[in-house]
Amino acid sequence: MADDKTTDLVLAHYDSWMNGMASYDETRLRGILAPDVKFEGPLSGKRTGADAFLPGLAGFVKILKALRILQKIHAGNEASVLYDCDITMPRGTFRFAEFFRVEKDKIKEIKLVFDATEFRKMIAP
Amino acid sequence: MADDKTTDLVLAHYDSWMNGMASYDETRLRGILAPDVKFEGPLSGKRTGADAFLPGLAGFVKILKALRILQKIHAGNEASVLYDCDITMPRGTFRFAEFFRVEKDKIKEIKLVFDATEFRKMIAP
């Protein structure tokens, strides 16, 4: 797959949710993610499948005010994105790093890293 | 700069410390990092300069048992690496994401992301 195809797909992914719930586009997301997408993150652990992944993403979008991409790197079928998010709860700006693998024109794997310290306090104070 | 030069530099960086204090090579690191390297991470905040960065790295190497690279992506003068570390204190396996920018054959910028929850407990229980 051409490099730019991977970037297009990853940027379309962010474009489907980064502007808040009003623009959250589940139909478009299901066209971008493989049905058996594998997700891994500090709070949710490992999840397999768009059905398991999307509710968590929608929950995040509800507390997201703004997302700014700081760095994005892609090569072949892999991409990584570093971004800052302004969040309402916990209130503040938090940094996220996300690594993708693309297969057959779909996002097949997402590994998310962020400092969950303040988020854990919201879940179990 | 050719892509493989960026990868070589970033992998040389890890190679200078990932195998523990016995192999920690400060002279080699100073040849890899720009003297005014900019570092940013969840615990240390922003630091500028190899002199400000290296003591924190050495402190980390002292608690590092093993490092396994899961994904590395490079394009032009940028690279990102996703890795898991086995740590002695806090004990466990933790995931790290690191984004690099290279300038004039040196690492000029490092942005590190990880879940610092357990590490914060060690600093301020």
gemmi code that builds the backbone of each chain (N, CA, C; Angstrom):
import gemmi

chains = {
    "A": [
        ("MET", (0.841, -1.210, 0.000), (0.000, 0.000, 0.000), (0.871, 1.252, 0.000)),
        ("ALA", (0.462, 2.246, -0.773), (1.234, 3.492, -0.827), (1.147, 4.196, 0.526)),
        ("ASP", (2.230, 4.868, 0.863), (2.312, 5.582, 2.134), (1.146, 6.554, 2.325)),
        ("ASP", (0.807, 7.288, 1.247), (-0.192, 8.341, 1.390), (-1.576, 7.762, 1.682)),
        ("LYS", (-1.802, 6.540, 1.253), (-3.058, 5.841, 1.554), (-3.181, 5.613, 3.078)),
        ("THR", (-2.077, 5.207, 3.691), (-2.067, 5.010, 5.143), (-2.364, 6.328, 5.851)),
        ("THR", (-1.700, 7.401, 5.441), (-1.942, 8.709, 6.055), (-3.385, 9.137, 5.867)),
        ("ASP", (-3.911, 8.989, 4.650), (-5.295, 9.376, 4.372), (-6.246, 8.682, 5.335)),
        ("LEU", (-6.011, 7.401, 5.537), (-6.891, 6.591, 6.370), (-6.811, 7.049, 7.833)),
        ("VAL", (-5.595, 7.281, 8.296), (-5.406, 7.679, 9.701), (-5.973, 9.087, 9.928)),
        ("LEU", (-5.762, 9.970, 8.980), (-6.311, 11.329, 9.140), (-7.841, 11.322, 9.024)),
        ("ALA", (-8.387, 10.458, 8.174), (-9.848, 10.313, 8.090), (-10.405, 9.806, 9.415)),
        ("HIS", (-9.659, 8.914, 10.057), (-10.057, 8.411, 11.378), (-10.232, 9.576, 12.361)),
        ("TYR", (-9.202, 10.406, 12.495), (-9.302, 11.560, 13.419), (-10.411, 12.515, 12.992)),
        ("ASP", (-10.522, 12.705, 11.688), (-11.518, 13.635, 11.170), (-12.946, 13.194, 11.520)),
        ("SER", (-13.124, 11.895, 11.783), (-14.461, 11.352, 12.078), (-14.903, 11.587, 13.511)),
        ("TRP", (-13.989, 12.083, 14.368), (-14.393, 12.266, 15.774), (-13.739, 13.469, 16.461)),
        ("MET", (-12.672, 14.048, 15.854), (-11.906, 15.055, 16.610), (-12.641, 16.378, 16.799)),
        ("ASN", (-13.742, 16.580, 16.068), (-14.457, 17.848, 16.223), (-15.721, 17.739, 17.077)),
        ("GLY", (-15.734, 16.757, 17.959), (-16.819, 16.670, 18.936), (-17.990, 15.823, 18.485)),
        ("MET", (-18.925, 15.588, 19.422), (-20.041, 14.668, 19.187), (-20.906, 15.093, 17.999)),
        ("ALA", (-21.010, 16.398, 17.752), (-21.847, 16.869, 16.647), (-21.354, 16.320, 15.310)),
        ("SER", (-20.022, 16.114, 15.228), (-19.454, 15.631, 13.971), (-19.057, 14.146, 14.043)),
        ("TYR", (-19.286, 13.524, 15.202), (-18.908, 12.114, 15.380), (-19.660, 11.254, 14.372)),
        ("ASP", (-18.929, 10.539, 13.537), (-19.526, 9.849, 12.400), (-19.250, 8.351, 12.492)),
        ("GLU", (-20.147, 7.642, 13.169), (-19.913, 6.211, 13.395), (-19.909, 5.415, 12.093)),
        ("THR", (-20.757, 5.786, 11.165), (-20.808, 5.070, 9.874), (-19.472, 5.195, 9.147)),
        ("ARG", (-18.945, 6.429, 9.139), (-17.647, 6.643, 8.482), (-16.549, 5.858, 9.205)),
        ("LEU", (-16.577, 5.874, 10.556), (-15.574, 5.150, 11.336), (-15.606, 3.656, 11.015)),
        ("ARG", (-16.799, 3.095, 10.860), (-16.917, 1.662, 10.556), (-16.391, 1.342, 9.154)),
        ("GLY", (-16.314, 2.348, 8.298), (-15.702, 2.158, 6.984), (-14.186, 2.267, 7.018)),
        ("ILE", (-13.656, 2.871, 8.088), (-12.212, 3.098, 8.234), (-11.552, 1.972, 9.037)),
        ("LEU", (-12.259, 1.494, 10.050), (-11.722, 0.460, 10.940), (-12.046, -0.930, 10.393)),
        ("ALA", (-11.075, -1.847, 10.523), (-11.381, -3.250, 10.216), (-12.414, -3.731, 11.232)),
        ("PRO", (-13.353, -4.592, 10.816), (-14.361, -5.088, 11.767), (-13.710, -5.748, 12.996)),
        ("ASP", (-12.515, -6.340, 12.785), (-11.822, -6.998, 13.899), (-10.597, -6.185, 14.347)),
        ("VAL", (-10.707, -4.854, 14.282), (-9.608, -3.975, 14.709), (-9.180, -4.323, 16.139)),
        ("LYS", (-7.863, -4.317, 16.353), (-7.338, -4.590, 17.699), (-6.893, -3.281, 18.334)),
        ("PHE", (-7.470, -2.968, 19.487), (-7.132, -1.726, 20.188), (-6.490, -2.064, 21.533)),
        ("GLU", (-5.531, -1.229, 21.922), (-4.908, -1.401, 23.234), (-4.619, -0.024, 23.815)),
        ("GLY", (-5.081, 0.220, 25.046), (-4.853, 1.505, 25.694), (-4.737, 1.351, 27.196)),
        ("PRO", (-4.236, 2.377, 27.882), (-3.947, 2.263, 29.323), (-5.177, 2.049, 30.197)),
        ("LEU", (-6.326, 2.563, 29.825), (-7.522, 2.401, 30.656), (-8.370, 1.216, 30.216)),
        ("SER", (-8.504, 1.021, 28.929), (-9.424, -0.017, 28.434), (-8.752, -1.371, 28.289)),
        ("GLY", (-7.423, -1.422, 28.340), (-6.733, -2.683, 28.089), (-6.875, -3.067, 26.627)),
        ("LYS", (-6.987, -4.356, 26.364), (-7.087, -4.832, 24.979), (-8.551, -5.026, 24.590)),
        ("ARG", (-8.933, -4.503, 23.448), (-10.277, -4.720, 22.913), (-10.159, -5.141, 21.460)),
        ("THR", (-11.005, -6.069, 21.053), (-11.005, -6.504, 19.657), (-12.368, -6.247, 19.036)),
        ("GLY", (-12.350, -5.580, 17.896), (-13.583, -5.339, 17.156), (-14.062, -3.909, 17.278)),
        ("ALA", (-14.602, -3.399, 16.187), (-15.122, -2.030, 16.169), (-16.243, -1.869, 17.201)),
        ("ASP", (-17.055, -2.900, 17.384), (-18.154, -2.829, 18.355), (-17.643, -2.639, 19.782)),
        ("ALA", (-16.486, -3.205, 20.088), (-15.902, -3.070, 21.429), (-15.148, -1.755, 21.578)),
        ("PHE", (-14.630, -1.240, 20.463), (-13.791, -0.042, 20.494), (-14.609, 1.252, 20.462)),
        ("LEU", (-15.649, 1.284, 19.651), (-16.344, 2.556, 19.390), (-17.028, 3.180, 20.618)),
        ("PRO", (-17.652, 2.411, 21.502), (-18.260, 3.065, 22.681), (-17.234, 3.841, 23.522)),
        ("GLY", (-16.028, 3.293, 23.670), (-14.971, 3.989, 24.407), (-14.555, 5.269, 23.709)),
        ("LEU", (-14.463, 5.210, 22.385), (-14.100, 6.397, 21.610), (-15.191, 7.475, 21.746)),
        ("ALA", (-16.450, 7.064, 21.657), (-17.560, 8.026, 21.794), (-17.533, 8.674, 23.181)),
        ("GLY", (-17.229, 7.883, 24.199), (-17.117, 8.431, 25.560), (-16.030, 9.485, 25.648)),
        ("PHE", (-14.925, 9.234, 24.951), (-13.826, 10.194, 24.944), (-14.228, 11.475, 24.210)),
        ("VAL", (-14.911, 11.320, 23.098), (-15.313, 12.481, 22.292), (-16.216, 13.414, 23.112)),
        ("LYS", (-17.008, 12.838, 24.002), (-17.914, 13.646, 24.843), (-17.166, 14.599, 25.772)),
        ("ILE", (-15.942, 14.235, 26.165), (-15.173, 15.108, 27.071), (-14.086, 15.893, 26.317)),
        ("LEU", (-14.060, 15.760, 24.985), (-13.010, 16.387, 24.171), (-13.448, 17.770, 23.688)),
        ("LYS", (-12.630, 18.779, 24.004), (-12.923, 20.139, 23.514), (-12.158, 20.450, 22.232)),
        ("ALA", (-10.878, 20.042, 22.193), (-10.050, 20.353, 21.013), (-8.897, 19.363, 20.924)),
        ("LEU", (-8.507, 19.051, 19.704), (-7.380, 18.139, 19.463), (-6.399, 18.807, 18.503)),
        ("ARG", (-5.140, 18.823, 18.892), (-4.092, 19.424, 18.045), (-3.002, 18.384, 17.751)),
        ("ILE", (-2.799, 18.087, 16.485), (-1.754, 17.132, 16.104), (-0.394, 17.827, 16.142)),
        ("LEU", (0.558, 17.235, 16.881), (1.905, 17.803, 17.024), (2.882, 17.173, 16.036)),
        ("GLN", (2.697, 15.888, 15.806), (3.645, 15.176, 14.948), (2.936, 13.962, 14.370)),
        ("LYS", (3.129, 13.714, 13.078), (2.596, 12.468, 12.510), (3.632, 11.890, 11.557)),
        ("ILE", (3.807, 10.589, 11.673), (4.854, 9.905, 10.918), (4.209, 8.685, 10.282)),
        ("HIS", (4.494, 8.442, 9.015), (3.963, 7.229, 8.407), (5.001, 6.641, 7.478)),
        ("ALA", (4.977, 5.349, 7.385), (5.879, 4.617, 6.497), (5.207, 3.299, 6.191)),
        ("GLY", (5.027, 3.019, 4.909), (4.371, 1.775, 4.512), (2.981, 1.695, 5.112)),
        ("ASN", (2.686, 0.607, 5.788), (1.346, 0.431, 6.349), (1.267, 0.809, 7.829)),
        ("GLU", (2.272, 1.576, 8.298), (2.294, 1.980, 9.707), (2.260, 3.502, 9.829)),
        ("ALA", (1.666, 3.966, 10.903), (1.646, 5.400, 11.163), (1.615, 5.635, 12.664)),
        ("SER", (2.115, 6.803, 13.074), (2.033, 7.204, 14.474), (1.664, 8.686, 14.512)),
        ("VAL", (0.891, 9.033, 15.538), (0.438, 10.411, 15.686), (0.610, 10.822, 17.150)),
        ("LEU", (1.184, 12.003, 17.342), (1.326, 12.586, 18.673), (0.414, 13.802, 18.722)),
        ("TYR", (-0.458, 13.868, 19.727), (-1.393, 14.991, 19.761), (-1.732, 15.397, 21.178)),
        ("ASP", (-2.111, 16.659, 21.310), (-2.584, 17.199, 22.587), (-4.088, 17.378, 22.513)),
        ("CYS", (-4.764, 17.070, 23.616), (-6.217, 17.267, 23.682), (-6.570, 18.159, 24.853)),
        ("ASP", (-7.456, 19.118, 24.620), (-8.089, 19.862, 25.701), (-9.338, 19.084, 26.094)),
        ("ILE", (-9.414, 18.758, 27.377), (-10.451, 17.864, 27.902), (-11.253, 18.627, 28.971)),
        ("THR", (-12.537, 18.279, 29.077), (-13.363, 18.963, 30.089), (-13.347, 18.248, 31.439)),
        ("MET", (-13.157, 16.903, 31.424), (-13.247, 16.145, 32.673), (-12.424, 14.882, 32.566)),
        ("PRO", (-11.235, 14.810, 33.150), (-10.593, 15.849, 33.957), (-10.267, 17.079, 33.098)),
        ("ARG", (-10.332, 18.247, 33.718), (-10.091, 19.472, 32.972), (-8.584, 19.656, 32.748)),
        ("GLY", (-8.203, 19.940, 31.520), (-6.792, 20.198, 31.255), (-6.397, 19.791, 29.855)),
        ("THR", (-5.100, 19.913, 29.591), (-4.545, 19.497, 28.307), (-3.701, 18.249, 28.545)),
        ("PHE", (-3.955, 17.219, 27.766), (-3.281, 15.941, 27.942), (-2.692, 15.488, 26.611)),
        ("ARG", (-1.563, 14.792, 26.700), (-0.844, 14.365, 25.486), (-1.107, 12.884, 25.196)),
        ("PHE", (-1.306, 12.568, 23.947), (-1.611, 11.203, 23.513), (-0.661, 10.795, 22.384)),
        ("ALA", (-0.259, 9.529, 22.399), (0.546, 8.969, 21.313), (-0.195, 7.746, 20.803)),
        ("GLU", (-0.334, 7.636, 19.509), (-1.123, 6.556, 18.942), (-0.357, 5.939, 17.772)),
        ("PHE", (-0.277, 4.601, 17.778), (0.423, 3.856, 16.722), (-0.582, 2.989, 15.977)),
        ("PHE", (-0.519, 3.038, 14.660), (-1.476, 2.338, 13.804), (-0.778, 1.333, 12.894)),
        ("ARG", (-1.511, 0.237, 12.595), (-1.149, -0.647, 11.479), (-2.370, -0.769, 10.577)),
        ("VAL", (-2.127, -0.653, 9.288), (-3.199, -0.703, 8.304), (-3.075, -2.010, 7.508)),
        ("GLU", (-4.191, -2.628, 7.248), (-4.221, -3.837, 6.410), (-5.423, -3.770, 5.488)),
        ("LYS", (-5.265, -4.073, 4.218), (-6.369, -4.099, 3.250), (-7.218, -2.825, 3.333)),
        ("ASP", (-6.549, -1.668, 3.352), (-7.244, -0.371, 3.336), (-8.107, -0.097, 4.567)),
        ("LYS", (-7.828, -0.802, 5.678), (-8.559, -0.546, 6.927), (-7.555, -0.460, 8.075)),
        ("ILE", (-7.904, 0.293, 9.114), (-7.073, 0.312, 10.318), (-7.302, -0.994, 11.069)),
        ("LYS", (-6.218, -1.726, 11.244), (-6.293, -3.095, 11.789), (-5.830, -3.120, 13.246)),
        ("GLU", (-5.010, -2.131, 13.619), (-4.419, -2.163, 14.959), (-4.176, -0.735, 15.437)),
        ("ILE", (-4.580, -0.447, 16.669), (-4.345, 0.866, 17.287), (-3.756, 0.623, 18.672)),
        ("LYS", (-2.602, 1.240, 18.926), (-2.026, 1.188, 20.274), (-1.920, 2.619, 20.782)),
        ("LEU", (-2.613, 2.894, 21.870), (-2.707, 4.246, 22.420), (-1.907, 4.334, 23.723)),
        ("VAL", (-1.147, 5.407, 23.875), (-0.383, 5.637, 25.104), (-0.686, 7.039, 25.606)),
        ("PHE", (-1.024, 7.169, 26.873), (-1.141, 8.494, 27.492), (-0.988, 8.353, 28.995)),
        ("ASP", (-0.742, 9.450, 29.644), (-0.610, 9.455, 31.096), (-2.019, 9.478, 31.684)),
        ("ALA", (-2.466, 8.334, 32.209), (-3.855, 8.182, 32.650), (-4.066, 8.612, 34.099)),
        ("THR", (-3.047, 9.192, 34.729), (-3.133, 9.524, 36.166), (-4.433, 10.239, 36.519)),
        ("GLU", (-4.728, 11.338, 35.850), (-5.908, 12.141, 36.192), (-7.202, 11.448, 35.772)),
        ("PHE", (-7.139, 10.660, 34.710), (-8.321, 9.940, 34.220), (-8.715, 8.826, 35.196)),
        ("ARG", (-7.714, 8.173, 35.769), (-7.997, 7.120, 36.759), (-8.708, 7.698, 37.977)),
        ("LYS", (-8.338, 8.918, 38.351), (-8.978, 9.565, 39.515), (-10.470, 9.776, 39.265)),
        ("MET", (-10.851, 10.035, 37.999), (-12.262, 10.248, 37.667), (-13.039, 8.937, 37.770)),
        ("ILE", (-12.373, 7.840, 37.437), (-13.039, 6.527, 37.427), (-13.170, 5.980, 38.845)),
        ("ALA", (-12.081, 6.044, 39.599), (-12.079, 5.501, 40.965), (-11.395, 6.500, 41.890)),
        ("PRO", (-12.152, 7.464, 42.368), (-11.559, 8.555, 43.144), (-10.989, 8.034, 44.482)),
    ],
    "B": [
        ("MET", (18.274, 14.491, 4.798), (18.940, 13.322, 5.383), (18.184, 12.055, 4.977)),
        ("ALA", (18.885, 11.015, 4.659), (18.231, 9.761, 4.277), (17.503, 9.176, 5.484)),
        ("ASP", (16.404, 8.501, 5.205), (15.594, 7.891, 6.253), (16.414, 6.973, 7.153)),
        ("ASP", (17.264, 6.144, 6.533), (17.969, 5.137, 7.322), (18.959, 5.778, 8.300)),
        ("LYS", (19.425, 6.977, 7.983), (20.297, 7.716, 8.909), (19.521, 8.066, 10.191)),
        ("THR", (18.289, 8.499, 10.033), (17.443, 8.808, 11.196), (17.240, 7.561, 12.052)),
        ("THR", (16.909, 6.448, 11.402), (16.722, 5.186, 12.141), (18.000, 4.777, 12.847)),
        ("ASP", (19.119, 4.846, 12.140), (20.397, 4.463, 12.743), (20.650, 5.256, 14.018)),
        ("LEU", (20.386, 6.557, 13.945), (20.648, 7.438, 15.084), (19.735, 7.094, 16.263)),
        ("VAL", (18.456, 6.875, 15.967), (17.486, 6.579, 17.025), (17.784, 5.207, 17.648)),
        ("LEU", (18.136, 4.236, 16.815), (18.456, 2.912, 17.369), (19.769, 2.950, 18.150)),
        ("ALA", (20.725, 3.762, 17.711), (21.981, 3.937, 18.467), (21.687, 4.555, 19.828)),
        ("HIS", (20.713, 5.482, 19.854), (20.294, 6.093, 21.116), (19.845, 5.009, 22.101)),
        ("TYR", (18.895, 4.158, 21.680), (18.422, 3.087, 22.580), (19.560, 2.138, 22.954)),
        ("ASP", (20.400, 1.842, 21.962), (21.493, 0.903, 22.191), (22.471, 1.409, 23.264)),
        ("SER", (22.486, 2.721, 23.476), (23.423, 3.325, 24.444), (22.951, 3.208, 25.889)),
        ("TRP", (21.698, 2.755, 26.087), (21.215, 2.657, 27.475), (20.268, 1.503, 27.752)),
        ("MET", (19.741, 0.848, 26.713), (18.659, -0.108, 26.953), (19.112, -1.399, 27.616)),
        ("ASN", (20.421, -1.624, 27.675), (20.890, -2.863, 28.294), (21.437, -2.659, 29.710)),
        ("GLY", (20.963, -1.599, 30.384), (21.301, -1.424, 31.790), (22.539, -0.573, 32.019)),
        ("MET", (22.769, -0.268, 33.309), (23.836, 0.668, 33.682), (25.212, 0.191, 33.246)),
        ("ALA", (25.427, -1.139, 33.213), (26.739, -1.668, 32.832), (27.107, -1.224, 31.413)),
        ("SER", (26.069, -1.060, 30.574), (26.336, -0.677, 29.181), (26.001, 0.793, 28.896)),
        ("TYR", (25.514, 1.508, 29.914), (25.142, 2.929, 29.739), (26.367, 3.728, 29.283)),
        ("ASP", (26.252, 4.356, 28.132), (27.436, 4.960, 27.508), (27.193, 6.458, 27.300)),
        ("GLU", (27.550, 7.240, 28.317), (27.253, 8.676, 28.272), (28.018, 9.377, 27.143)),
        ("THR", (29.249, 8.963, 26.889), (30.038, 9.577, 25.816), (29.358, 9.368, 24.468)),
        ("ARG", (28.906, 8.129, 24.254), (28.210, 7.821, 22.996), (26.908, 8.621, 22.892)),
        ("LEU", (26.172, 8.714, 24.010), (24.922, 9.474, 24.018), (25.163, 10.937, 23.658)),
        ("ARG", (26.249, 11.505, 24.163), (26.553, 12.913, 23.877), (26.929, 13.127, 22.410)),
        ("GLY", (27.328, 12.060, 21.747), (27.587, 12.133, 20.310), (26.320, 11.987, 19.467)),
        ("ILE", (25.276, 11.452, 20.085), (24.003, 11.194, 19.388), (23.035, 12.355, 19.578)),
        ("LEU", (23.029, 12.919, 20.783), (22.104, 14.012, 21.123), (22.711, 15.359, 20.762)),
        ("ALA", (21.881, 16.266, 20.228), (22.337, 17.644, 20.062), (22.611, 18.234, 21.451)),
        ("PRO", (23.640, 19.089, 21.583), (23.928, 19.678, 22.906), (22.700, 20.403, 23.478)),
        ("ASP", (21.873, 20.955, 22.585), (20.670, 21.677, 23.033), (19.386, 20.883, 22.747)),
        ("VAL", (19.490, 19.547, 22.864), (18.328, 18.685, 22.642), (17.163, 19.121, 23.541)),
        ("LYS", (15.964, 19.109, 22.964), (14.773, 19.457, 23.741), (14.013, 18.182, 24.094)),
        ("PHE", (13.800, 17.984, 25.395), (13.098, 16.796, 25.858), (11.814, 17.202, 26.557)),
        ("GLU", (10.775, 16.395, 26.378), (9.525, 16.637, 27.089), (8.920, 15.298, 27.496)),
        ("GLY", (8.580, 15.172, 28.779), (7.990, 13.924, 29.263), (7.031, 14.194, 30.408)),
        ("PRO", (6.196, 13.195, 30.760), (5.135, 13.416, 31.749), (5.644, 13.726, 33.164)),
        ("LEU", (6.782, 13.189, 33.554), (7.275, 13.450, 34.909), (8.243, 14.623, 34.954)),
        ("SER", (9.105, 14.727, 33.965), (10.153, 15.754, 34.020), (9.716, 17.081, 33.419)),
        ("GLY", (8.608, 17.096, 32.680), (8.218, 18.321, 31.980), (9.197, 18.598, 30.859)),
        ("LYS", (9.482, 19.878, 30.618), (10.372, 20.238, 29.525), (11.796, 20.438, 30.028)),
        ("ARG", (12.737, 19.852, 29.336), (14.155, 20.053, 29.664), (14.908, 20.356, 28.378)),
        ("THR", (15.853, 21.275, 28.455), (16.661, 21.603, 27.284), (18.123, 21.329, 27.590)),
        ("GLY", (18.765, 20.586, 26.702), (20.188, 20.329, 26.821), (20.478, 18.919, 27.304)),
        ("ALA", (21.533, 18.334, 26.763), (21.941, 16.984, 27.161), (22.258, 16.931, 28.651)),
        ("ASP", (22.842, 17.986, 29.195), (23.177, 18.018, 30.631), (21.935, 17.916, 31.508)),
        ("ALA", (20.823, 18.485, 31.047), (19.578, 18.436, 31.805), (18.841, 17.111, 31.608)),
        ("PHE", (19.051, 16.508, 30.430), (18.314, 15.292, 30.066), (18.967, 14.021, 30.611)),
        ("LEU", (20.301, 13.950, 30.548), (20.979, 12.679, 30.820), (20.818, 12.159, 32.261)),
        ("PRO", (20.826, 13.002, 33.297), (20.631, 12.461, 34.652), (19.292, 11.726, 34.805)),
        ("GLY", (18.231, 12.247, 34.183), (16.924, 11.585, 34.235), (16.955, 10.241, 33.523)),
        ("LEU", (17.641, 10.209, 32.382), (17.765, 8.949, 31.635), (18.544, 7.918, 32.454)),
        ("ALA", (19.645, 8.356, 33.076), (20.457, 7.439, 33.887), (19.625, 6.888, 35.054)),
        ("GLY", (18.804, 7.740, 35.650), (17.917, 7.303, 36.742), (16.946, 6.231, 36.262)),
        ("PHE", (16.455, 6.394, 35.048), (15.528, 5.409, 34.482), (16.242, 4.081, 34.204)),
        ("VAL", (17.465, 4.193, 33.684), (18.222, 2.974, 33.337), (18.470, 2.121, 34.583)),
        ("LYS", (18.610, 2.794, 35.740), (18.849, 2.054, 36.996), (17.673, 1.161, 37.392)),
        ("ILE", (16.459, 1.512, 36.994), (15.286, 0.689, 37.344), (14.810, -0.169, 36.160)),
        ("LEU", (15.561, -0.123, 35.056), (15.162, -0.843, 33.839), (15.769, -2.247, 33.800)),
        ("LYS", (14.892, -3.242, 33.645), (15.380, -4.626, 33.524), (15.486, -5.049, 32.063)),
        ("ALA", (14.480, -4.673, 31.263), (14.470, -5.088, 29.852), (13.606, -4.137, 29.042)),
        ("LEU", (14.002, -3.911, 27.807), (13.241, -3.053, 26.886), (12.982, -3.826, 25.592)),
        ("ARG", (11.724, -3.838, 25.171), (11.340, -4.531, 23.926), (10.637, -3.549, 22.997)),
        ("ILE", (11.216, -3.342, 21.819), (10.602, -2.439, 20.835), (9.446, -3.171, 20.132)),
        ("LEU", (8.258, -2.563, 20.152), (7.067, -3.142, 19.534), (6.854, -2.610, 18.119)),
        ("GLN", (7.162, -1.337, 17.922), (6.889, -0.710, 16.619), (7.850, 0.467, 16.483)),
        ("LYS", (8.439, 0.616, 15.298), (9.235, 1.819, 15.042), (8.928, 2.303, 13.635)),
        ("ILE", (8.752, 3.605, 13.535), (8.351, 4.211, 12.269), (9.278, 5.388, 12.027)),
        ("HIS", (9.794, 5.532, 10.804), (10.614, 6.701, 10.517), (10.311, 7.204, 9.127)),
        ("ALA", (10.398, 8.486, 8.974), (10.188, 9.125, 7.675), (10.944, 10.438, 7.720)),
        ("GLY", (11.843, 10.625, 6.736), (12.637, 11.845, 6.701), (13.426, 11.990, 7.995)),
        ("ASN", (13.293, 13.147, 8.654), (14.069, 13.402, 9.876), (13.259, 13.135, 11.143)),
        ("GLU", (12.174, 12.382, 10.998), (11.340, 12.079, 12.160), (11.264, 10.579, 12.381)),
        ("ALA", (11.104, 10.206, 13.641), (10.934, 8.794, 13.969), (10.097, 8.669, 15.224)),
        ("SER", (9.425, 7.538, 15.345), (8.682, 7.238, 16.571), (8.926, 5.788, 16.933)),
        ("VAL", (8.953, 5.523, 18.236), (9.209, 4.174, 18.721), (8.216, 3.872, 19.842)),
        ("LEU", (7.612, 2.700, 19.767), (6.711, 2.214, 20.809), (7.398, 1.032, 21.467)),
        ("TYR", (7.535, 1.056, 22.794), (8.250, -0.045, 23.446), (7.697, -0.340, 24.825)),
        ("ASP", (7.904, -1.584, 25.246), (7.541, -2.010, 26.597), (8.815, -2.167, 27.413)),
        ("CYS", (8.745, -1.751, 28.680), (9.887, -1.905, 29.581), (9.479, -2.701, 30.806)),
        ("ASP", (10.320, -3.652, 31.190), (10.188, -4.299, 32.495), (10.994, -3.461, 33.480)),
        ("ILE", (10.321, -3.045, 34.556), (10.886, -2.087, 35.508), (10.912, -2.743, 36.892)),
        ("THR", (11.918, -2.374, 37.685), (11.994, -2.962, 39.035), (11.221, -2.147, 40.070)),
        ("MET", (11.082, -0.817, 39.835), (10.480, 0.035, 40.861), (9.896, 1.293, 40.220)),
        ("PRO", (8.582, 1.372, 40.014), (7.553, 0.368, 40.359), (7.739, -0.923, 39.572)),
        ("ARG", (7.427, -2.061, 40.195), (7.635, -3.342, 39.519), (6.527, -3.570, 38.492)),
        ("GLY", (6.920, -3.938, 37.308), (5.912, -4.247, 36.302), (6.408, -3.958, 34.906)),
        ("THR", (5.514, -4.127, 33.956), (5.803, -3.827, 32.555), (5.008, -2.588, 32.164)),
        ("PHE", (5.688, -1.616, 31.606), (5.067, -0.338, 31.254), (5.366, -0.015, 29.795)),
        ("ARG", (4.401, 0.666, 29.171), (4.525, 0.991, 27.741), (4.935, 2.455, 27.539)),
        ("PHE", (5.827, 2.670, 26.614), (6.354, 4.008, 26.329), (6.235, 4.313, 24.840)),
        ("ALA", (5.927, 5.562, 24.530), (5.903, 6.034, 23.140), (6.838, 7.227, 23.062)),
        ("GLU", (7.709, 7.243, 22.073), (8.717, 8.295, 21.984), (8.779, 8.809, 20.550)),
        ("PHE", (8.726, 10.124, 20.409), (8.771, 10.776, 19.092), (10.048, 11.611, 18.995)),
        ("PHE", (10.755, 11.463, 17.882), (12.050, 12.118, 17.682), (12.026, 13.047, 16.469)),
        ("ARG", (12.822, 14.121, 16.570), (13.193, 14.909, 15.394), (14.719, 14.988, 15.352)),
        ("VAL", (15.256, 14.781, 14.158), (16.699, 14.785, 13.974), (17.080, 16.017, 13.156)),
        ("GLU", (18.173, 16.663, 13.554), (18.707, 17.798, 12.784), (20.216, 17.688, 12.731)),
        ("LYS", (20.797, 17.890, 11.593), (22.262, 17.841, 11.430), (22.876, 16.600, 12.082)),
        ("ASP", (22.310, 15.442, 11.791), (22.837, 14.157, 12.281), (22.832, 14.009, 13.805)),
        ("LYS", (21.983, 14.786, 14.486), (21.850, 14.620, 15.945), (20.366, 14.606, 16.310)),
        ("ILE", (20.050, 13.953, 17.404), (18.673, 14.008, 17.910), (18.463, 15.376, 18.551)),
        ("LYS", (17.485, 16.094, 18.028), (17.266, 17.490, 18.417), (16.059, 17.623, 19.350)),
        ("GLU", (15.138, 16.662, 19.244), (13.889, 16.762, 19.995), (13.385, 15.370, 20.344)),
        ("ILE", (13.001, 15.194, 21.606), (12.417, 13.926, 22.068), (11.152, 14.249, 22.840)),
        ("LYS", (10.047, 13.640, 22.439), (8.800, 13.768, 23.202), (8.395, 12.371, 23.644)),
        ("LEU", (8.325, 12.196, 24.959), (8.049, 10.889, 25.554), (6.651, 10.891, 26.157)),
        ("VAL", (5.908, 9.813, 25.920), (4.571, 9.656, 26.507), (4.502, 8.294, 27.197)),
        ("PHE", (4.041, 8.267, 28.433), (3.738, 6.991, 29.093), (2.761, 7.253, 30.224)),
        ("ASP", (2.155, 6.172, 30.694), (1.218, 6.286, 31.807), (2.032, 6.348, 33.099)),
        ("ALA", (2.103, 7.532, 33.688), (2.999, 7.751, 34.840), (2.327, 7.457, 36.182)),
        ("THR", (1.110, 6.894, 36.151), (0.348, 6.669, 37.394), (1.202, 6.014, 38.490)),
        ("GLU", (1.795, 4.871, 38.184), (2.545, 4.120, 39.206), (3.856, 4.810, 39.560)),
        ("PHE", (4.427, 5.522, 38.601), (5.699, 6.222, 38.837), (5.490, 7.403, 39.772)),
        ("ARG", (4.350, 8.089, 39.626), (4.034, 9.217, 40.514), (3.901, 8.744, 41.960)),
        ("LYS", (3.360, 7.528, 42.150), (3.193, 6.985, 43.506), (4.555, 6.787, 44.183)),
        ("MET", (5.598, 6.455, 43.399), (6.935, 6.248, 43.950), (7.537, 7.586, 44.390)),
        ("ILE", (7.195, 8.643, 43.651), (7.777, 9.954, 43.923), (7.061, 10.611, 45.103)),
        ("ALA", (5.753, 10.582, 45.082), (4.960, 11.218, 46.155), (3.844, 10.260, 46.565)),
        ("PRO", (4.155, 9.337, 47.489), (3.178, 8.303, 47.831), (1.962, 8.917, 48.546)),
    ],
}
model = gemmi.Model(1)
for chain_id, residues in chains.items():
    chain = gemmi.Chain(chain_id)
    for i, (resn, *xyz) in enumerate(residues, 1):
        res = gemmi.Residue()
        res.name, res.seqid = resn, gemmi.SeqId(i, " ")
        for name, pos in zip(("N", "CA", "C"), xyz):
            atom = gemmi.Atom()
            atom.name, atom.element = name, gemmi.Element(name[0])
            atom.pos, atom.b_iso = gemmi.Position(*pos), 0.0
            res.add_atom(atom)
        chain.add_residue(res)
    model.add_chain(chain)
structure = gemmi.Structure()
structure.add_model(model)
structure.setup_entities()
